[in-house]
Amino acid sequence: MAIEKRYVSRVDYTESFAEASIKLGYGKEKMGAMNFRLGERLIDTLTRLIAKVEERNYFEIYTDEEEGWGRLKASDSLKEDGRVRAGLGFYAGFFHGRVIAGTKDPLVVVSFRGEIIPTPEGYHSAYEQAVIHAVSDHKVLFAEGDLKYEEQYMRDLRQKNSQILDINSKTPDDDQSD
């Protein structure tokens, strides 16, 4: 139940962030929706979260029930409740975390690039870049109800979502000469 402190030099959005978010259920209407409790739109809350990470230069990675604002969990992890592992490998390298503190949804999907060795003192791991792939929710990314236990459904869901998220999606900082 330890929390890993993962250093990041910078945070970038993929060039396909908006398109991926739309395909995963978070288009212009949801991203621009006002949260009256917070007094800001969802996109503003996400921007504030990213600013927090950039200011402190790390994400916290949790494994069990220690979720919180600015913390991420590996998307290829499973609860020990009989959920099927089918297609779990499609989510390898992706992490997800809450965009709004104290709520289950929406989620931001993140990956990391460019491991830094040696790791700076005070951190468990370090990367040059945290990459923001999309905003979605538990239902779209992980299914709900009995569907979580259907092998073919989960394999297909995870494969489709991983293609939308695309672990290799370009960011504006990527070398465009490839």
C-alpha positions as CSV (number, residue, x, y, z in Angstrom):
1,M,0.0,0.0,0.0
2,A,2.9,2.3,-0.5
3,I,2.7,5.4,-2.6
4,E,5.4,5.9,-5.3
5,K,6.6,9.4,-5.9
6,R,7.3,9.6,-9.7
7,Y,9.3,12.6,-10.8
8,V,8.4,14.2,-14.2
9,S,10.3,17.0,-15.9
10,R,7.3,18.1,-17.9
11,V,3.7,17.3,-18.7
12,D,2.4,17.4,-22.3
13,Y,-0.9,16.6,-23.9
14,T,-1.0,14.3,-27.0
15,E,-1.9,16.0,-30.3
16,S,-4.9,13.6,-30.3
17,F,-6.0,14.5,-26.8
18,A,-9.3,16.2,-27.9
19,E,-10.2,13.5,-30.4
20,A,-9.4,10.6,-28.0
21,S,-11.4,12.3,-25.2
22,I,-14.4,12.7,-27.6
23,K,-14.2,9.0,-28.6
24,L,-14.0,8.0,-24.9
25,G,-17.1,10.0,-24.0
26,Y,-15.7,13.5,-23.1
27,G,-16.3,15.9,-25.8
28,K,-16.8,19.7,-25.9
29,E,-20.0,19.6,-23.9
30,K,-18.6,17.6,-21.0
31,M,-15.2,19.3,-21.0
32,G,-16.8,22.7,-21.0
33,A,-19.5,21.9,-18.4
34,M,-19.4,24.1,-15.3
35,N,-18.9,22.5,-11.9
36,F,-20.7,24.9,-9.7
37,R,-19.2,23.4,-6.5
38,L,-15.7,24.2,-7.9
39,G,-16.7,27.3,-9.9
40,E,-14.9,26.1,-13.0
41,R,-15.3,24.0,-16.1
42,L,-13.9,20.4,-16.3
43,I,-11.1,21.5,-18.7
44,D,-10.1,24.2,-16.1
45,T,-10.0,21.6,-13.3
46,L,-7.8,19.4,-15.5
47,T,-5.5,22.3,-16.3
48,R,-5.2,23.1,-12.6
49,L,-4.3,19.5,-11.9
50,I,-1.6,19.5,-14.6
51,A,-0.3,22.9,-13.2
52,K,0.0,21.3,-9.8
53,V,2.0,18.4,-11.1
54,E,4.2,20.7,-13.2
55,E,4.8,22.9,-10.1
56,R,5.8,20.1,-7.8
57,N,7.4,17.9,-10.6
58,Y,5.8,14.6,-9.7
59,F,2.8,12.3,-9.7
60,E,2.0,10.0,-6.9
61,I,1.3,6.4,-8.0
62,Y,-0.9,4.3,-5.7
63,T,-1.8,0.6,-5.8
64,D,-4.8,0.1,-3.6
65,E,-7.3,2.4,-2.1
66,E,-5.2,5.5,-1.6
67,E,-6.7,7.5,-4.5
68,G,-6.6,11.2,-4.4
69,W,-6.3,14.3,-6.6
70,G,-3.0,14.1,-8.4
71,R,-2.5,10.4,-7.8
72,L,-2.5,7.8,-10.5
73,K,-3.1,4.0,-10.6
74,A,-1.8,1.6,-13.2
75,S,-4.7,1.0,-15.6
76,D,-3.5,-2.6,-16.1
77,S,-4.1,-3.5,-12.4
78,L,-7.1,-5.4,-11.1
79,K,-9.0,-5.7,-7.9
80,E,-9.0,-9.2,-6.4
81,D,-12.7,-9.7,-7.0
82,G,-12.8,-12.1,-10.0
83,R,-12.6,-9.6,-12.8
84,V,-11.2,-11.0,-16.0
85,R,-7.7,-10.4,-17.0
86,A,-8.5,-10.8,-20.7
87,G,-6.9,-8.0,-22.7
88,L,-5.3,-6.4,-19.7
89,G,-2.0,-6.1,-21.6
90,F,-3.6,-3.5,-23.9
91,Y,-3.6,-1.1,-20.9
92,A,0.1,-1.7,-20.1
93,G,1.9,1.6,-19.6
94,F,-1.3,3.6,-19.0
95,F,-2.3,5.2,-15.7
96,H,-5.5,6.9,-14.6
97,G,-6.5,9.3,-11.9
98,R,-9.3,11.5,-10.8
99,V,-9.7,14.8,-12.5
100,I,-12.0,16.1,-9.7
101,A,-11.0,15.5,-6.0
102,G,-13.4,13.3,-4.1
103,T,-15.2,12.0,-7.2
104,K,-15.0,8.7,-9.0
105,D,-15.3,10.2,-12.5
106,P,-14.0,11.7,-14.8
107,L,-10.6,10.2,-15.1
108,V,-7.4,11.4,-16.8
109,V,-5.3,8.9,-18.7
110,V,-1.5,9.3,-18.5
111,S,1.6,7.5,-19.6
112,F,5.3,8.2,-19.0
113,R,8.2,8.5,-21.4
114,G,12.0,8.8,-21.2
115,E,13.1,7.2,-17.9
116,I,15.7,9.1,-16.1
117,I,18.6,7.2,-14.6
118,P,19.7,7.7,-11.9
119,T,16.5,8.7,-10.2
120,P,16.7,12.0,-8.4
121,E,17.0,11.8,-4.6
122,G,13.6,11.6,-2.9
123,Y,11.8,9.9,-5.7
124,H,11.1,6.2,-6.5
125,S,11.2,6.7,-10.3
126,A,11.7,9.5,-12.8
127,Y,10.7,10.4,-16.4
128,E,11.3,13.2,-18.8
129,Q,7.7,13.4,-19.8
130,A,4.2,12.7,-18.4
131,V,1.8,12.4,-21.4
132,I,-1.9,13.2,-21.1
133,H,-3.8,11.0,-23.5
134,A,-7.5,11.7,-22.7
135,V,-10.3,12.2,-20.3
136,S,-12.9,9.4,-19.8
137,D,-14.6,7.5,-17.0
138,H,-14.8,4.1,-15.3
139,K,-17.7,2.9,-17.4
140,V,-15.9,3.5,-20.7
141,L,-12.4,2.4,-19.6
142,F,-13.2,-0.5,-17.3
143,A,-16.9,-1.4,-17.9
144,E,-19.5,-1.8,-15.2
145,G,-21.7,-4.5,-13.7
146,D,-21.4,-8.0,-15.0
147,L,-19.6,-6.9,-18.2
148,K,-16.4,-6.7,-16.0
149,Y,-16.5,-10.5,-15.8
150,E,-17.0,-11.3,-19.5
151,E,-13.7,-12.2,-21.1
152,Q,-14.4,-11.4,-24.8
153,Y,-16.1,-8.1,-23.9
154,M,-13.2,-6.9,-21.7
155,R,-10.6,-8.0,-24.3
156,D,-12.4,-6.1,-27.0
157,L,-13.0,-3.1,-24.8
158,R,-9.4,-2.8,-23.7
159,Q,-8.1,-3.3,-27.2
160,K,-10.4,-0.6,-28.7
161,N,-9.6,1.9,-25.9
162,S,-5.8,1.3,-26.2
163,Q,-6.0,2.0,-29.9
164,I,-7.8,5.3,-29.2
165,L,-5.4,6.2,-26.5
166,D,-2.3,5.1,-28.5
167,I,0.7,4.8,-26.2
168,N,2.9,6.3,-29.0
169,S,0.7,9.3,-29.6
170,K,2.7,12.4,-30.6
171,T,3.0,15.4,-28.4
172,P,3.8,18.9,-29.6
173,D,7.3,18.5,-28.2
174,D,8.1,15.3,-30.2
175,D,10.6,15.5,-33.0
176,Q,8.6,16.0,-36.1
177,S,11.4,14.7,-38.4
178,D,10.5,11.0,-38.0
